[in-house]
């Protein structure tokens, strides 16, 4: 059984790419032949992966797992334009029994369509295309073909699979596998250093790009309704930074809300360790899963999240067990949920860790995907 994970970008930044990377690494560690094909712009590298580099330019995890990075000419509408992906797949298509294509990625779908591949196809439906309406209009025929071509369609939550209008007629071949991660291991010294900056405070943490769908203005306004003991730290960069800084200043919250900027991967465990509650304030279905919730739960941190219609976010965070879910865009509800979680902190903390162990371990994701492959060959 030889598998190819197909789609998305390198270096690994977003959740879709991380799932591909983790599946390739995890399956190959079990002696399953699994490669990954993605596109990258010229000159883009990740220094931490240099130890994996081979003479042919690929990255090798072990004898069973490689990552092939082909050249992209440009990046448009969150899609790599890579004719090299088409030619690579046509050349090597017969090396694989299953191609596991990760959606949304029009370039990967086009490469599969034009490759002439005759084997089994697993379609991983991470999310609908929501923001690029003009792209969807052009891509729709290819997307419809991909849905028909897939032997199995895998979602990340049952809620998203059921709500997607593009999958309503193919529910019989749909299933779901929650995204699994390695548990975060907080650095005690790093966490202590962060807490020393805010002595006696209950630290709220949020992590993500500073973009509209994350709902950060709502979260910042919620701080106005919370007692002085709460301190909010927001990690991430993005186009809304200046707007958020102005809002923090106008609301007189400069001492209580800190925009931490880009947090390197090696520092993120310290923030999870330092915080008391993780908050995901997203307001749009663009937030399909929220891997950061699972990361927080792995540290036993309760979550306050939102009930976005059609999204899987509120399924990941089980209301009343691992935290609380509130109406998107309602800062008063966010504030009330934070206080509720604080009052019953131990119960929610234990519930968060238990839910992670039950659903979001990387090992369970790999086991589930492997069973899907084995049923196809």
C-alpha positions as CSV (number, residue, x, y, z in Angstrom):
1,X,0.0,0.0,0.0
2,X,1.5,3.3,-1.2
3,X,-0.1,6.6,-0.3
4,X,0.4,10.2,-1.5
5,X,-0.8,13.2,0.5
6,X,-1.5,15.8,-2.1
7,X,-1.9,19.6,-1.8
8,X,-1.2,22.9,-0.1
9,X,2.0,24.7,0.8
10,X,5.5,24.5,2.2
11,X,6.8,25.6,4.6
12,X,4.2,24.2,7.0
13,X,2.1,27.1,8.4
14,X,-1.6,26.4,8.4
15,X,-3.7,23.5,9.8
16,X,-4.3,21.7,6.4
17,X,-0.6,21.5,5.7
18,X,0.1,20.3,9.3
19,X,-2.4,17.5,8.9
20,X,-0.7,16.4,5.7
21,X,2.7,16.6,7.4
22,X,1.6,14.7,10.5
23,X,-0.1,11.9,8.5
24,X,3.0,11.4,6.3
25,X,5.3,11.4,9.3
26,X,3.0,9.2,11.5
27,X,2.1,6.6,8.8
28,X,5.6,6.2,7.6
29,X,6.8,5.7,11.2
30,X,4.5,2.6,11.1
31,X,6.2,1.3,8.0
32,X,3.4,2.4,5.7
33,X,4.8,3.9,2.5
34,X,3.4,7.5,2.5
35,X,4.7,10.5,0.6
36,X,3.6,14.1,0.5
37,X,3.5,16.4,-2.5
38,X,3.2,20.2,-2.0
39,X,4.3,23.4,-3.7
40,X,6.5,26.2,-2.5
41,X,7.7,29.5,-3.8
42,X,11.4,29.8,-4.8
43,X,13.6,30.4,-1.8
44,X,11.1,29.4,0.9
45,X,12.6,27.0,3.4
46,X,12.2,26.0,7.0
47,X,15.5,25.7,8.9
48,X,14.2,23.1,11.3
49,X,13.7,20.7,8.4
50,X,17.2,20.9,7.1
51,X,18.2,17.6,8.9
52,X,15.6,15.8,6.6
53,X,16.9,17.1,3.3
54,X,18.1,14.6,0.7
55,X,20.4,15.1,-2.3
56,X,17.4,15.2,-4.7
57,X,15.8,18.1,-2.7
58,X,13.2,16.0,-1.0
59,X,12.7,15.7,2.7
60,X,12.9,12.2,4.2
61,X,11.4,11.1,7.5
62,X,12.6,7.5,7.2
63,X,12.7,4.7,4.7
64,X,8.9,4.9,4.2
65,X,8.1,8.7,4.1
66,X,9.2,11.6,1.9
67,X,8.1,15.1,1.3
68,X,8.4,16.4,-2.3
69,X,8.3,20.2,-2.8
70,X,7.7,21.4,-6.4
71,X,8.2,24.9,-7.5
72,X,5.2,27.4,-7.6
73,X,5.3,30.3,-9.9
74,X,3.1,32.5,-7.6
75,X,0.4,32.4,-4.9
76,X,-3.0,33.7,-5.8
77,X,-6.2,33.6,-3.6
78,X,-4.4,31.3,-1.1
79,X,-3.6,28.9,-4.0
80,X,-0.2,28.0,-5.3
81,X,0.1,28.2,-9.1
82,X,2.3,25.3,-9.9
83,X,2.5,23.6,-13.3
84,X,5.3,21.5,-11.8
85,X,2.8,19.8,-9.6
86,X,0.9,18.7,-12.7
87,X,4.0,17.3,-14.4
88,X,5.2,15.6,-11.2
89,X,2.0,13.8,-10.6
90,X,1.7,12.6,-14.2
91,X,5.2,11.2,-14.0
92,X,4.8,9.4,-10.7
93,X,1.0,8.6,-10.6
94,X,1.5,4.8,-11.0
95,X,3.7,4.7,-7.9
96,X,0.7,5.1,-5.6
97,X,-2.4,3.0,-4.8
98,X,-4.2,5.9,-3.0
99,X,-4.0,9.6,-3.4
100,X,-5.3,11.5,-0.4
101,X,-6.1,15.0,-1.7
102,X,-6.7,17.8,0.8
103,X,-9.4,20.4,0.0
104,X,-9.7,23.3,-0.5
105,X,-6.8,23.4,-3.0
106,X,-7.7,24.0,-6.7
107,X,-4.1,23.3,-7.8
108,X,-4.1,19.9,-6.2
109,X,-7.5,19.1,-7.7
110,X,-6.4,20.2,-11.1
111,X,-3.2,18.1,-10.8
112,X,-5.2,15.0,-9.9
113,X,-7.8,15.6,-12.7
114,X,-5.1,15.9,-15.4
115,X,-2.8,13.2,-14.0
116,X,-4.8,10.2,-15.3
117,X,-4.5,8.5,-12.0
118,X,-6.7,5.3,-11.9
119,X,-6.3,4.3,-8.2
120,X,-8.4,5.1,-5.2
121,X,-9.0,8.7,-4.0
122,X,-9.6,9.9,-0.5
123,X,-10.9,13.5,-0.3
124,X,-10.1,15.3,2.9
125,X,-12.7,18.1,3.2
126,X,-11.1,20.5,5.6
127,X,-13.6,23.3,4.8
128,X,-15.8,24.8,2.1
129,X,-14.4,27.7,0.0
130,X,-16.0,30.7,1.6
131,X,-14.0,33.9,1.1
132,X,-12.9,33.6,-2.5
133,X,-16.3,33.7,-4.2
134,X,-14.9,34.4,-7.7
135,X,-12.5,31.5,-7.3
136,X,-15.3,29.2,-6.4
137,X,-17.3,30.2,-9.5
138,X,-14.3,29.1,-11.6
139,X,-13.5,26.1,-9.5
140,X,-17.0,24.7,-9.1
141,X,-16.9,22.2,-12.1
142,X,-13.6,20.8,-10.9
143,X,-14.8,20.7,-7.3
144,X,-17.9,18.8,-8.4
145,X,-15.7,16.3,-10.3
146,X,-13.5,15.8,-7.3
147,X,-16.5,15.1,-5.1
148,X,-17.7,12.5,-7.6
149,X,-14.3,11.0,-8.1
150,X,-13.5,10.5,-4.4
151,X,-14.1,7.0,-3.1
152,X,-14.3,8.3,0.5
153,X,-14.8,11.9,1.8
154,X,-13.3,12.6,5.2
155,X,-14.4,15.6,7.2
156,X,-12.8,16.8,10.5
157,X,-16.1,17.0,12.4
158,X,-19.6,15.5,11.9
159,X,-21.1,19.0,12.1
160,X,-19.2,20.3,9.1
161,X,-19.8,17.3,6.9
162,X,-23.5,17.5,7.5
163,X,-23.7,21.3,7.0
164,X,-21.7,21.6,3.8
165,X,-24.0,22.3,0.8
166,X,-21.4,20.6,-1.5
167,X,-21.7,17.3,0.3
168,X,-25.4,17.0,0.8
169,X,-25.8,14.5,-2.0
170,X,-22.9,12.3,-1.1
171,X,-23.4,11.7,2.6
172,X,-23.2,7.9,2.0
173,X,-19.5,8.1,1.3
174,X,-18.7,10.7,3.9
175,X,-17.1,10.1,7.3
176,X,-15.1,12.2,9.7
177,X,-11.8,11.9,11.5
178,X,-11.0,14.6,14.1
179,X,-7.7,16.3,13.6
180,X,-5.2,14.8,16.0
181,X,-2.1,16.4,17.5
182,X,0.8,15.6,19.7
183,X,0.0,16.8,23.2
184,X,1.6,20.1,24.0
185,X,4.3,19.9,26.8
186,X,4.4,23.3,28.5
187,X,7.8,24.6,29.5
188,X,7.5,25.4,33.2
189,X,10.3,28.0,33.2
190,X,8.8,29.7,30.1
191,X,5.3,29.7,31.6
192,X,6.6,31.1,34.9
193,X,8.4,33.9,33.0
194,X,5.1,34.9,31.3
195,X,3.2,34.8,34.6
196,X,5.8,36.9,36.3
197,X,4.8,39.7,33.9
198,X,1.3,39.7,35.3
199,X,1.5,38.8,39.0
200,X,-1.9,37.8,40.5
201,X,-3.7,37.9,37.2
202,X,-5.9,35.2,35.5
203,X,-4.4,35.0,32.0
204,X,-6.6,34.6,29.0
205,X,-4.8,33.5,25.8
206,X,-5.8,33.5,22.2
207,X,-3.7,32.5,19.2
208,X,-4.2,33.1,15.5
209,X,-3.8,35.5,12.6
210,X,-5.1,39.1,13.1
211,X,-7.8,38.8,10.5
212,X,-11.5,39.7,10.5
213,X,-12.9,36.2,10.9
214,X,-11.1,35.7,14.2
215,X,-13.4,38.2,16.0
216,X,-10.7,39.8,18.1
217,X,-12.5,43.2,18.4
218,X,-15.3,41.2,20.2
219,X,-12.8,39.6,22.5
220,X,-11.2,42.9,23.3
221,X,-14.5,44.5,24.1
222,X,-15.4,41.6,26.4
223,X,-12.4,42.6,28.6
224,X,-14.4,45.8,29.5
225,X,-17.0,43.6,31.2
226,X,-14.5,41.5,33.1
227,X,-12.9,42.3,36.5
228,X,-9.4,43.8,36.6
229,X,-8.0,40.4,37.6
230,X,-8.2,39.2,34.0
231,X,-5.3,39.7,31.6
232,X,-5.6,39.0,27.8
233,X,-2.7,37.9,25.6
234,X,-3.3,37.6,21.9
235,X,-0.6,35.9,19.8
236,X,-0.2,36.4,16.1
237,X,0.3,38.8,13.3
238,X,-1.9,40.1,10.5
239,X,-3.4,43.1,8.7
240,X,-5.7,44.1,11.6
241,X,-2.9,44.8,14.1
242,X,-3.1,48.6,13.8
243,X,-6.9,48.6,14.1
244,X,-6.8,46.4,17.2
245,X,-4.1,48.6,18.8
246,X,-6.4,51.6,18.2
247,X,-9.4,49.8,19.7
248,X,-7.3,48.7,22.8
249,X,-6.3,52.3,23.2
250,X,-9.8,53.8,22.8
251,X,-11.2,51.3,25.3
252,X,-8.4,52.2,27.8
253,X,-7.3,48.6,27.9
254,X,-3.6,49.1,27.2
255,X,-2.6,47.6,30.6
256,X,-5.0,44.6,30.3
257,X,-4.7,43.5,26.6
258,X,-1.3,42.6,25.1
259,X,-0.8,41.9,21.4
260,X,2.2,39.5,21.6
261,X,2.9,39.5,17.9
262,X,4.4,36.4,16.2
263,X,5.1,33.6,18.7
264,X,7.8,31.1,17.5
265,X,6.7,27.5,17.6
266,X,9.1,26.8,20.5
267,X,7.6,29.5,22.6
268,X,3.9,28.5,22.1
269,X,4.0,25.8,24.8
270,X,5.0,28.4,27.4
271,X,1.9,30.5,26.6
272,X,-0.4,27.5,26.9
273,X,1.3,26.6,30.2
274,X,0.9,30.2,31.5
275,X,-2.7,30.8,30.6
276,X,-5.7,29.8,32.7
277,X,-8.3,29.9,29.9
278,X,-8.0,29.7,26.1
279,X,-10.5,31.8,24.1
280,X,-11.4,31.3,20.4
281,X,-13.6,34.3,19.5
282,X,-14.0,33.5,15.7
283,X,-17.2,34.7,14.1
284,X,-17.3,33.1,10.7
285,X,-17.4,29.5,9.3
286,X,-13.9,30.1,7.9
287,X,-12.9,28.8,11.3
288,X,-13.8,25.2,10.5
289,X,-12.2,23.3,13.4
290,X,-9.8,25.4,15.5
291,X,-6.8,23.2,16.1
292,X,-5.7,25.7,18.8
293,X,-8.6,24.4,20.9
294,X,-7.2,20.9,20.9
295,X,-3.7,22.3,21.8
296,X,-5.1,24.1,24.8
297,X,-7.1,21.0,25.9
298,X,-4.0,18.9,25.7
299,X,-2.6,21.1,28.5
300,X,-5.8,20.8,30.5
301,X,-6.8,24.4,29.7
302,X,-10.6,25.1,29.4
303,X,-11.8,26.7,26.3
304,X,-14.3,29.5,25.6
305,X,-15.4,29.3,21.9
306,X,-18.2,30.2,19.6
307,X,-21.2,28.5,18.1
308,X,-20.6,29.3,14.5
309,X,-23.4,27.9,12.3
310,X,-22.2,25.1,10.2
311,X,-18.7,25.1,11.7
312,X,-17.1,22.3,13.7
313,X,-15.7,24.7,16.3
314,X,-18.4,24.1,18.9
315,X,-18.2,20.4,18.4
316,X,-14.5,20.4,19.2
317,X,-15.2,22.3,22.4
318,X,-18.0,20.4,24.1
319,X,-20.1,23.0,26.0
320,X,-20.3,22.2,29.7
321,X,-17.5,19.7,29.5
322,X,-14.3,21.2,28.1
323,X,-15.5,24.8,28.4
324,X,-18.3,27.0,27.1
325,X,-19.6,28.0,23.7
326,X,-21.3,31.3,23.1
327,X,-23.1,33.2,20.3
328,X,-20.5,34.6,17.8
329,X,-19.9,38.3,18.1
330,X,-21.5,38.7,21.5
331,X,-18.8,40.2,23.9
332,X,-21.1,40.0,26.9
333,X,-21.6,36.3,26.5
334,X,-17.8,35.8,26.1
335,X,-17.3,37.7,29.4
336,X,-20.0,35.7,31.2
337,X,-18.6,32.4,29.9
338,X,-15.1,33.3,31.1
339,X,-16.4,33.9,34.6
340,X,-18.4,30.8,34.5
341,X,-15.4,28.7,33.6
342,X,-13.3,30.4,36.2
343,X,-15.8,29.5,38.9
344,X,-15.8,25.8,38.1
345,X,-12.2,25.7,36.8
346,X,-11.2,22.2,38.0
347,X,-14.1,20.5,36.4
348,X,-13.6,22.2,33.1
349,X,-9.8,21.6,33.2
350,X,-10.3,17.9,33.8
351,X,-13.0,17.8,31.1
352,X,-10.7,19.5,28.6
353,X,-7.9,17.0,29.1
354,X,-10.3,14.0,29.0
355,X,-11.8,15.3,25.7
356,X,-8.4,15.7,24.2
357,X,-7.4,12.1,25.1
358,X,-10.7,10.8,23.8
359,X,-10.7,12.5,20.4
360,X,-7.8,14.6,19.4
361,X,-4.6,12.5,20.0
362,X,-2.5,12.2,16.8
363,X,-2.3,8.5,17.3
364,X,-6.1,8.2,17.0
365,X,-6.2,10.3,13.9
366,X,-3.5,8.1,12.2
367,X,-5.3,4.9,13.3
368,X,-8.6,6.1,11.8
369,X,-7.1,7.2,8.5
370,X,-5.2,3.9,8.2
371,X,-8.4,2.0,8.6
372,X,-9.9,4.0,5.8
373,X,-7.0,3.1,3.5
374,X,-7.1,-0.5,4.4
375,X,-10.8,-0.7,3.5
376,X,-10.0,0.6,0.0
377,X,-7.2,-1.7,-1.1
